[in-house]
């Protein structure tokens, strides 16, 4: 046994002097006492009859044989019990009443109540003169009285009651009580121990002198950040080939620093125990539960569930292989304003209906690729829907916001954790188990009928107050502990981490519910922030003085959690002075003593501990990377080829595709968009129609709209067509026919509303009123122009499914001729107007803002439609001539603007066709030099930076 440790020496002396007498070693953390006894055993000292207990645990042991009318309050239920009292038993006018729903508030109030109770005080002992403000006195007195009443009604006694009851029992005990000193005990703990009389022996707990008297060999270093510091510690453990159970890591920083170390050790394969555990709210299962509760409290708002699915803390894999939380979130994005459990059936049905409608539209337009893509999305959504429905059905415990059984709520949360909480490693799995067990404690409160808000507050406080993965040191594992609890295991290598100015000495804040002044007035036994700070500093100095073997002290230069620089603590400076033997060392000299801060990459010749540090430091050759990742090599070849001064395969030169996609060859029918795609950018045509590459499909829609612009336009098109079919022999009258038009519109809206319900009725009414105004503009302007523009065809289709039996529609595609080239085309004309004897106009409705002019790609639609319409009209009128094409911006937004193209424009477009067909014949899919075509192109990622500039260099003769 090391004779330099005063505590172990004194403990050994007591064991020699009282070999047969039962000895009770009293410590707030019994695990520390067990560690001390194990050190005695490892040193060869055969101790006997020593039991480690906290004062409360020893009191409970003494009372075990007594007949009492109450039972101990279950461990861990305190914060939830306070949340329940704050929700139900505190007057609504009290400022404390609203705290139940504030995360962490109930736990803070619970600590205040516990302190007051252990000081030997009850609600009757609280007088107004003790408090700075009378209202604070009344509120705390009422709260404490409600707590005491609850204990009596429930038949429980808490720690304070336990210590009072056991005072008589300890007088009769023959045990010898060993009390390490200095330790801060509460008034009731001291009174309990005092009752034992001479049977209490004090043991010196610390060696005096702190760092100055530390017998361990000392070294220091600094890391760039918490992550870099953690990697360096892990590297030294792995590289030093030291046994894991020879290492302890004492963390000066907050929970974030502990989490960084624990997760890195898990990734690096370093087994670890954590004395204090980790707060459940810092781990993924805890975040999942907190998000789930927030979703329930919001009334099941779809946007909340969407964010939860995006966050990465949920998994759907247990519900089915390959299910993606992100894909599920995208499906909900359109409906983020929807709320309530019944709404989800509508939401899921609406999403499927939207996809089915888009498939139908794509098929009608002959866009096979888009139809296939939508069909794949619909197929993939069906199992996703099943998983989402399982989440929703499992949350039915909260369907009534004012009435929920507490036990039912707890059961629902535990089932959710087991089924959907993501677990990325051992820590997360332990967190799920720990959370499930801690929620089980709530059943001890009894089943109560609460509001959803109150039930969630109880569950949240229970979860937030829980620490998981906490355990005492075990063989074969590195032990992770706090700075003021280090050294108990006596391990030969100790890392003291995170010694920044913010972490040490740090600050202990006043209790917001019982200020330092008020504590002093109430009782000298109530600790204040000043005394707690002093206790912490004393414990830290004492524990550091107990370290033996080798100690490595470190700090980080940048706090990555706070996003700011972090200066070294005075304790780090003292360690650097001791390590270098230079007591005169100043802060400015730390770089010489500790070296430059260590970064994330492993230093040359040093062992990397994870993938990131390996990648950053590997220095791999290009050849090695290409061999490991052949697809990356393909990408580099494409990038290199595009820097060459000639038109190559990566630019769209594909002779093997020559002629295969020429619409003038064979029987295949094409749409106007086929040639428009080719005219806009032949390379995009190649990616889309030759390679059948599908661009990233962004399905997210604004939750603040009901109908998309496309859906809105389609709905108005159908209403206009149905309305005009009733006026084949006369003009409409805005005064008498408005009701019929608005009735048609309302019927279409009602049908769509059943298919895709709006998030709110107000949103529905807003969009409905806007479309009613557009419909009236359409009616008035159509009636005014009737003589000059008389509709003779409405939604006329060719080579596409017919709509409502339009007489001009034909089932088969129409063959048209442009110059010497012939095409088979399909499409649908919004309207055909008679504008004179045998003269007709093709009208295409637009519901957006008017364009000043029509570019070449968009002009293919007028050209194809004029030729096709003339063919169809000649069946009724052999002398018919389709002379003009108008884009009619038929809404208030468009201002009833006509942009008309005549024969001259048709001839211009026809002149471009031979050049485009020559590209197809040669398999030359050139990129466009028109920057505007690239700015919103869905294939832009495939083209590199500024592809239009390369096109200009390759084809300087090409017109823009």
C-alpha angles and dihedrals in degrees: 000000000000105000091205094073105087095194095053091044092052092045091052091049091053091049091052093048096046106032099157102030117098109249126200115205106204118209133149087232109041090194089071091057092050089051091052092051091049089053089053090051093048090051090057100258112135104212121183142193096017119141123184118219142154113238091253092049091049090049090052089050092053091050095046093099096042123101106239130171093222137053130219117277108253114261115257097017095104100094093045091048090053090048089053092050092047090052100044114015106037115088111260091235091060116104088226093061095081095049096085091081094047110098112246095004096105091050090052091049089048091056089052092051092047092050092050093047094048089050085065095252131134132189089270091061094059112098129182091242090066093063133070092221124031092222091060089053094051093046096049092042091052091046094049091047090051090050092051091048091051091053092052094046092047094045094239134135122203131212093280093052090046094055092048093050093047097053092090093045094053091055089062095045121107092205122121110230117215111201117187114216141247097035127132111240125183121248093258092047090052092046090050092051092044089058088066089066115191092001090087120092122186120221124197106248103191141037109237124240103051115217092356092065097038109129093201123106105252135213133165140206139166130225128208090236142346089277094050092047091050092049092052091051091048091047092052091049093050097038094045089055088220119161110261093231089058091065133080125180116203112198119207093182133081129275092284091064091049091049092050091053095043094050093045092049089051091052092046092051094246109144112226144182123205118211096199095029121215127289108258092227090066094059128074098250090052091050089048092054093046090050091048091053092048088052091052092047091051091060091258096299108192092222090062092053090046092055091046091053091048094049095073095235094107129067128198094185093099087061094051143339117272096010111151124212089203092055089050090050091052090053090055096044092087090055104041094131094056116105140179130059095263090056093067093069087056092044095052092043091048092052092051091045091051092051091047090050091050091050089052092048093049092049091048089053091047092242098145095174094053091045091052092048092052091045090055090050091051092049091049093048096058096073089039089056090053091053093046091049088054090056091047096046090048089056094056088109086081098046092111106057093200101043128044132143111238094221091049090052092049091049091050092051093048091050090049091052093049093048107034112017110113117235118194098174148340094303092057092046090051089047092055091051093045093048092049091052095045091051088053088065088069089070086071089067087063131239111301134174108239140158116265089250092054094045092049090049090054093047093044093051091048090050096044093049092052124097117199135200090029114149140139121265116292132196115270095022137099110242118228114198143148126276095250092049100048128118100038092112093050093222117177096233122046127178114202105197141186099027096167127144091253093053101042129071081356123170133284109207126215119262102261091211097048113024124212092256091051092047090053092051094047099049140337086227094067109097118230129206088261094054092044090052090051091048091051093050091047092050092048093050091046095049093047090051089057095057116114135181111025128348126192115196120196144171136186126237098211128039103220092189095054095032096230142099117278120211121212118263121245087249089061090053090050090050091051090051092051093044093052097035089234110124090179093063113132132197091263089060096055093098089062093046100040101023126227116323111275114241134212098271117081109253117247110288093011126117115256112222102201142016094269096053090043093052093046093051103030100094090203118188121244088246093056092050092048092050092049095044110030092174089060088053089053090052092050091050090054091048092048092047091054090059091059117099096239138075107259143167093280089056093053105275101143111156090174088070093052111143095350094112100038106130091204090065120074132358102290115124121222135197126234088255089064092067092034090059090050093048094046095052125339090202091057087048087053094051094044105037105021102037093026091222113173116217122223104286112221104199097169115121133186114271088213093070131065102195124035116229089256093051091046092051093046092051093050091047091056093046093049093048094048091047096049093050087071093061106059092128104036148014122273119251114223091208098053103024101047092089092054093049093047090046090055090048093049091049091053091046092049090051092049091045090059090049097045113013115211118245092241136011089235090058090050093050093048093054092040092055091048092053092045088056090050090049091053091050088051092050096047096045094042091052092047092051097039097113093048095038111030112177114231100162131037124191091349110190131194122188089358137089111289122243119219096334100292104190095219093053120104129198098223129064117264123241114226133182126219110182106310094337126094128201137184105221138182132195146114127263115213094211142351116208129193107226100172144335106331088340121121140179129212111223124199115190118225122189099190134070118309121261119224093221140000117245123221097261092051091045092069090076093059092045095049094041094048091053093044093045092051090053091051094046093052088067087068100027116022090198095050116135123194098208108165142027122209131195100210114201092206103181137076088258091055093043093225089284122171120208104190130196121194138188092289091063091045090055091049092053092045089056090059095054099078092055091050092048090050089058090053092046091053097039090239110146101180121193115243123254091208107106092198090065090057100047096080100018113138089214096054093115090064095057106058126227119335097345091178089068091056090048090054090051094047096043109026091162094059116108118237 
